[in-house]
Amino acid sequence: MHESNYIADYVFIGLGAANSLIIKQMHAHDMLSTASLVIIEPDEKLLNDKTFCFWAQDEEITELGFASLINHSWERLGINEDAPQPVWPYTYHHISSLTLYDEIRSILFTCNVVFIRERAESIEKNPDACILTIRTPNHTINAKHVFDSRPPRWNPPSTHETLLLQSFFGRRIRTEEPQFDSNTFTMMDFSVDQSIATQFVYVLPFSSTHALIELTRFGASPINYEYAQEQLNAYFKLKQFGNHTIESEEQGIIPMSTCAIKQDQQCDNFFRTGSGAGRIKPSTGYAFKELARDAIHIVKSLNNENPPKRIIQRTGRFAFYDRILLKILELHPHRGKEIFEDLFHHVRGTRVLQFLEEKTSFIEDIAIFMALPKVLFMKYAMKDICANLTRNAIGLLPLSISLIFLLSEYLGLDLLSWIILAIGMIVIGIPHGAIDHVLNIPERSRTSFALFILGYVAKGMIMFAIWIMSPLIGLIIFLLYSMWHFGQAEYEQESVHNKGLIFMRGVAVLSFILATHIPETNAIINALSIPSIPDSAGLLTSSLLSESSVLLLLMTVFIQPRKSMILSTASLLLGIFLPLLQAFGVYFVFHHSVLGWNHLKKGLQKTHMQLWQLSAPFSITAIGILLLFFFITGYTITGFAPLFFIFLSCLSFPHVLEMHSFYGSIFKRK
Ligand SMILES: Cc1cc2nc3c(=O)[nH]c(=O)nc-3n(C[C@H](O)[C@H](O)[C@H](O)COP(=O)(O)OP(=O)(O)OC[C@H]3O[C@@H](n4cnc5c(N)ncnc54)[C@H](O)[C@@H]3O)c2cc1C
């Protein structure tokens, strides 16, 4: 299978829980007997590496096909030393991962399957056919369908998002004396250290003398071995387990993330599965039942049964609750114990389980929140709502400014628009390009700083020399790198890294702004000794160029119909009715620079104030030079515009290069 034309029907990347459950479903639907399968999985899966627990009603067990897998079940739930509560109509079940892997092995034994014990490195879509090509270090495999269960890659968390880890360290023990109630599992026992993070002990008794006891932490850093030993020893002493033997130890980490998952391929025969498809509930780490439901869903869509669209990014009210809880656990780890204790003291265990599996109504949710520390939850609910509004405000900003400019023009208050533009330029337009010195090397020595400045000025001078030698070539180069840079900022916002799309969007935006203002564009380029851009009558208007640019712009929105792109396009369309400099200014300052500024804030992990401080020396210099130009050109826009564009191009050439490497490094970090 090194390089061949062989095309497998189904390729599974990873053979963990998610893909195993899909294989089980496909087998149940007799989809494997004549199919060719390839399994790419570095691990042999011969060990019991995970303990899958979940709560379910009896009919779900049959529906999800779990009956043959369950190793133990519990009917009562315990919290701390409180009296156990029945969880009826649910039962809490345990499946050992080895039982699942063994069942899948026996299914695969009867199939036409090739195992590749390597890691998948890349997946590409063949543009001519619905075939995907997967590469591993030693193999290239073509596939009709791919199920990719590699771990997720998240976008860096924004202010309201959180990335915590649920880490645990457990011992399977056998005691000499009966110590456990084999019908009660302890979901959370908080009688352990709470000073570092929210921590509790989880107990799964398999008999009166045999149990799995796990120290669990919801926190930014995982539990380490020595600390876990110390805490478990103290817990065992506290509970007086007496003489016991440790049969085995197990540990694990489950990511608890409310961040957006990066999506690689988007085509009908590619399925992101498991944790990579956002199937782990961020606030609990439970996923197993959801994985089984997803397997049913995927198999239905393979059989053309048209189930509803699969959603990777969680939205809605339960995603909102998860964001609030995780933010509180991140910022106030010592309050986790109080929150969970309040929850289980005031709300029936069954209702809590129903809530955790997102089956409660909104009214029931409110009753549950009434049991929690209200001020704390209200505070973070408000913060989350504000953060979402701010995020949308970024998208709405250029549209609002365009409307204000149009209104000012209508009311004869043109000066107001120019003042807003000048303020925007000073506050964000120039500063967003004045932080380049820290972008790729945060701490520079004096020599490195001097070399950086020299290199930066040299690149600007090269651009200036090109303008002097041939203004036309200068203009073309300026337009080309600006197009790339504008497209890159817009698509970085949407985490899209397709170079063709990036460039196309940049071309569409810039050519639209210029082509819909041809007389003004020509006036500026004529002032730079460049001949006018030829234009002819279009189908509906007097300008073919402007009509084509509208079409190209709208095409980019249809290809990637994202909210931010739709809003910026709406503001660009309004720009048709504004003077060229204002139309360009709205896009450059209130869309491009705002996006860039936010990417810098996130990527460099700085506050607005820190960014302004860093940018101040270079911003002030640039503003000084612009004022000088304004003075030299007699305070006229027409005289100022050509000089402004040349200056902007010399300044932006090194900036675009720096930002390109910055975006590249963020992309690799994700
Ligand atoms: C220790 C642990 C205990 C858990 N317990 C519970 C629980 O009790 N209840 C519950 O509901 N959820 C639980 N979860 C959460 C969730 O159910 C599991 O994480 C589940 O295993 C997710 O399934 P998956 O297929 O996405 O990942 P996995 O089961 O981890 O499978 C992914 C597979 O992909 C392979 N792989 C990774 N990279 C590559 C690559 N580049 N190429 C090829 N193969 C690759 C890995 O080797 C692995 O076998 C637990 C998670 C952990 C980590």
The ligand as an SDF file (V2000), in Angstrom:
LIG
                    3D

 53 58  0  0  0  0  0  0  0  0999 V2000
   -8.8560    8.1230   30.4680 C   0  0  0  0  0  0  0  0  0  0  0  0
  -10.2020    8.5860   29.9470 C   0  0  0  0  0  0  0  0  0  0  0  0
  -11.3450    8.1390   30.5390 C   0  0  0  0  0  0  0  0  0  0  0  0
  -12.5950    8.5320   30.0540 C   0  0  0  0  0  0  0  0  0  0  0  0
  -13.7140    8.1160   30.6670 N   0  0  0  0  0  0  0  0  0  0  0  0
  -14.9120    8.4750   30.2020 C   0  0  0  0  0  0  0  0  0  0  0  0
  -16.0950    8.0180   30.8110 C   0  0  0  0  0  0  0  0  0  0  0  0
  -16.0550    7.3630   31.8300 O   0  0  0  0  0  0  0  0  0  0  0  0
  -17.2760    8.3550   30.2620 N   0  0  0  0  0  0  0  0  0  0  0  0
  -17.3680    9.1160   29.1530 C   0  0  0  0  0  0  0  0  0  0  0  0
  -18.4750    9.3880   28.6720 O   0  0  0  0  0  0  0  0  0  0  0  0
  -16.2550    9.6080   28.5550 N   0  0  0  0  0  0  0  0  0  0  0  0
  -15.0420    9.3000   29.0530 C   0  0  0  0  0  0  0  0  0  0  0  0
  -13.9170    9.7870   28.4420 N   0  0  0  0  0  0  0  0  0  0  0  0
  -14.0660   10.7510   27.3460 C   0  0  0  0  0  0  0  0  0  0  0  0
  -14.2570   10.0910   25.9750 C   0  0  0  0  0  0  0  0  0  0  0  0
  -15.3300    9.1860   26.0040 O   0  0  0  0  0  0  0  0  0  0  0  0
  -12.9980    9.4230   25.5030 C   0  0  0  0  0  0  0  0  0  0  0  0
  -11.9670   10.3900   25.3990 O   0  0  0  0  0  0  0  0  0  0  0  0
  -13.0890    8.7000   24.1910 C   0  0  0  0  0  0  0  0  0  0  0  0
  -12.0260    7.8000   24.1430 O   0  0  0  0  0  0  0  0  0  0  0  0
  -13.0570    9.6160   22.9850 C   0  0  0  0  0  0  0  0  0  0  0  0
  -13.0380    8.8260   21.8490 O   0  0  0  0  0  0  0  0  0  0  0  0
  -12.0850    9.1640   20.5960 P   0  0  0  0  0  0  0  0  0  0  0  0
  -12.2720    8.0850   19.6160 O   0  0  0  0  0  0  0  0  0  0  0  0
  -12.3120   10.5740   20.2160 O   0  0  0  0  0  0  0  0  0  0  0  0
  -10.6060    9.1500   21.1920 O   0  0  0  0  0  0  0  0  0  0  0  0
   -9.7220    7.8900   21.5590 P   0  0  0  0  0  0  0  0  0  0  0  0
  -10.5520    6.8390   22.1770 O   0  0  0  0  0  0  0  0  0  0  0  0
   -8.5850    8.4280   22.3480 O   0  0  0  0  0  0  0  0  0  0  0  0
   -9.2220    7.3610   20.1590 O   0  0  0  0  0  0  0  0  0  0  0  0
   -8.4100    8.1230   19.3050 C   0  0  0  0  0  0  0  0  0  0  0  0
   -7.4390    7.1460   18.6590 C   0  0  0  0  0  0  0  0  0  0  0  0
   -6.7470    7.8320   17.6260 O   0  0  0  0  0  0  0  0  0  0  0  0
   -5.4060    7.4090   17.6500 C   0  0  0  0  0  0  0  0  0  0  0  0
   -4.6380    8.4770   17.0030 N   0  0  0  0  0  0  0  0  0  0  0  0
   -4.3070    9.6870   17.4900 C   0  0  0  0  0  0  0  0  0  0  0  0
   -3.6070   10.3660   16.5620 N   0  0  0  0  0  0  0  0  0  0  0  0
   -3.5160    9.5760   15.4740 C   0  0  0  0  0  0  0  0  0  0  0  0
   -2.9290    9.7410   14.1900 C   0  0  0  0  0  0  0  0  0  0  0  0
   -2.2780   10.8570   13.8560 N   0  0  0  0  0  0  0  0  0  0  0  0
   -3.0380    8.7380   13.3050 N   0  0  0  0  0  0  0  0  0  0  0  0
   -3.7060    7.5930   13.6250 C   0  0  0  0  0  0  0  0  0  0  0  0
   -4.2720    7.3830   14.8320 N   0  0  0  0  0  0  0  0  0  0  0  0
   -4.1790    8.3730   15.7360 C   0  0  0  0  0  0  0  0  0  0  0  0
   -5.0740    7.1950   19.1010 C   0  0  0  0  0  0  0  0  0  0  0  0
   -4.0040    6.2730   19.2590 O   0  0  0  0  0  0  0  0  0  0  0  0
   -6.3920    6.6370   19.6200 C   0  0  0  0  0  0  0  0  0  0  0  0
   -6.4100    5.2420   19.6330 O   0  0  0  0  0  0  0  0  0  0  0  0
  -12.6670    9.4030   28.9340 C   0  0  0  0  0  0  0  0  0  0  0  0
  -11.4880    9.8550   28.3670 C   0  0  0  0  0  0  0  0  0  0  0  0
  -10.2650    9.4760   28.8740 C   0  0  0  0  0  0  0  0  0  0  0  0
   -9.0250   10.0430   28.2310 C   0  0  0  0  0  0  0  0  0  0  0  0
  1  2  1  0
  2  3  1  0
  2 52  2  0
  3  4  2  0
  4  5  1  0
  4 50  1  0
  5  6  2  0
  6  7  1  0
  6 13  1  0
  7  8  2  0
  7  9  1  0
  9 10  1  0
 10 11  2  0
 10 12  1  0
 12 13  2  0
 13 14  1  0
 14 15  1  0
 14 50  1  0
 15 16  1  0
 16 17  1  0
 16 18  1  0
 18 19  1  0
 18 20  1  0
 20 21  1  0
 20 22  1  0
 22 23  1  0
 23 24  1  0
 24 25  2  0
 24 26  1  0
 24 27  1  0
 27 28  1  0
 28 29  2  0
 28 30  1  0
 28 31  1  0
 31 32  1  0
 32 33  1  0
 33 34  1  0
 33 48  1  0
 34 35  1  0
 35 36  1  0
 35 46  1  0
 36 37  1  0
 36 45  1  0
 37 38  2  0
 38 39  1  0
 39 40  1  0
 39 45  2  0
 40 41  1  0
 40 42  2  0
 42 43  1  0
 43 44  2  0
 44 45  1  0
 46 47  1  0
 46 48  1  0
 48 49  1  0
 50 51  2  0
 51 52  1  0
 52 53  1  0
M  END
$$$$
